[in-house]
Amino acid sequence: MAKSSSSSAGRIEDEDVKELRELLALETAGQQLVLDLRDVTLVNQDAIKFLGGCEADSIKLENCPVYIREWIERVKGRTRRRRTL
């Protein structure tokens, strides 16, 4: 989610994650939701957890930058390993 100030454009930060959660909660159940990440260039760990959770809830991540996709997959892999131990 891009903000209006140029210093945070293209970032998903803690405040953005909270806002996105609230917006997604308002959506009608049963609809296919898509988050377009085309302009996202910087995320933090909380955003990665949020995006991974979105996918687990069948929300499609469209135009996801490669480094974000790889980070999500690494986090998912660690979570799976912990569950099997």
C-alpha positions, -999 to +999 in steps of 0.1 A: +000+000+000+016+032-011+013+063+011+012+098-001+046+109+012+074+100-011+096+086+017+073+057+023+058+051-012+060+014-022+063+002+014+041-021+035+047-012+071+030-021+104+003+007+100-004-005+065-008-042+076-034-030+102-053-010+076-052-039+050-065-063+077-094-040+084-102-035+047-101-073+040-124-079+069-150-058+052-150-078+020-178-103+013-171-139+020-168-162-010-153-136-033-119-141-048-097-114-034-065-102-051-038-079-037-018-063-065+018-057-052+031-041-084+043-009-067+055-026-035+093-023-031+099-026+007+083-047+033+090-058+069+087-091+087+051-083+098+041-076+062+056-110+051+036-128+078+005-109+067+010-117+030+017-153+038-015-154+058-034-138+029-023-166+006-033-192+033-067-176+032-069-179-006-061-143-013-041-141-045-009-120-045-006-105-080+026-089-093+045-100-062+082-090-064+105-120-065+123-111-032+089-109-014+078-142-029+111-159-018+108-144+017+072-157+021+083-191+010+112-192+035+089-182+063+064-209+052+091-234+052+102-226+087+067-228+099+061-262+083+094-275+099+083-263+134+049-281+131+066-314+122+090-314+151 
